[in-house]
Amino acid sequence: MTVPHAPSERTRLKRYHWLAAYDRATIDAIIDAALVCHVGYVHEGTPIVTPTCHWRLDDYIYWHGSSASRMLRNQATGVPVCVSITHLDGVAFSRAAFDHNILYRSVMAFGKTELVEGAEKEAALAAFVNRLAPGLWDYARPPTEQEWKASKVIRMKLDEVSAKVAAGLPEEDEADMALDLWAGHVPVRMVTGDPVPDPKLREGIEMPDFVRDFRI
């Protein structure tokens, strides 16, 4: 089987290059498993990194926000950005302090933004809402015309993207492994709790299945 190569020099992992993954199956899984990404861009000569909700449709990663947002106004013009996503999967404890580490899955993507408009914008937002909870878009009140105008949708094509996955424990020297010191890892996971109804919710309104069954 042919191992995919880095799509560009700036996505090629140089430090711990053996942790690199360039195949789209790994990259898409990391993107789809996250609810938040960080978008880096330059505005008026100043570097800015903004956390935001994202979603993926085929070869594009999308995000949205207020039309009044500085980030969205800037990116609607089509600007270079860097999008990053990280999942913390565990903390590794080694015998030597130098070898302590974390277990993680991450993606970094470079590209240029595009403004999404019209019917494509509506379809993208519906996909975003249903990604949070399948069926939510049809359940909720549809957006008003003013709400449509108040929202912008941005996307970036996933052409220049790579993943880095640290799933195993760090390698240790044989001398350190002979020490009477504990080594291993502690898994870290995000979990969901029980749904909490709005205190102002009227009696008799049943909780929908997509809320009752919601999991991350």
Buried (B, 14 or more C-beta within 10 A) or exposed (E): EEEBEBBEEEBEBEEEEEBBBBBBEBBBBBBEEBEEBBBBBEBEEEEEEBEBBBBBBEEBBBBBBEEEBEBBBBBBEEEEBBBEBBBEBBBBBBBBEEBEBEBBBBBBBBBEBBBBEEEEBBEBBBBBBBBEBEEBBEEEEEBEEEEEEEBBBBBBBBBBBBBBBBEEBBEBEEEBEEEEEEBEBEEEEEEEEEEEEEEEEEEEEEEBEBBEEBEE
